[in-house]
Amino acid sequence: MFVPLSQLLSITLRKKNIEKEVSAARIIDSASAILKEQFGEAIFEYVRLKYVKGTRLFLSVSSSVVAQEVRLKQEAMLQELNRKIFPLRIDRFCFVS
């Protein structure tokens, strides 16, 4: 019997109880790529992607100016992120210290 690889991976992740962690890593990886695309590599001097909780992505930003720039582009970045991680969804960025 043939089982598609995507289905096999999904079943294995659920059995090992790591589906949530893999999804969070996928979200953070995609968000990192979008930040780099929007602001360039230098953004990572000021921004750290921390963790995912529910539909929120938590970021630590060491510069208020950079935090404001991220907030201004948040809507466009969220649309791009949700397109990349579908069927997962992130509704907003939360800024933490």
Protein Blocks (a to p, Z undefined) as FASTA:
>chain_A
ZZdfklmmmmmmmmnopmmmmmmmmmmmmmmmmmmmmnojklmmmbccfbdehjaccddd
fbfklmmmmmmmmmmmmmmmmmmmocbdcfbdcddZZ
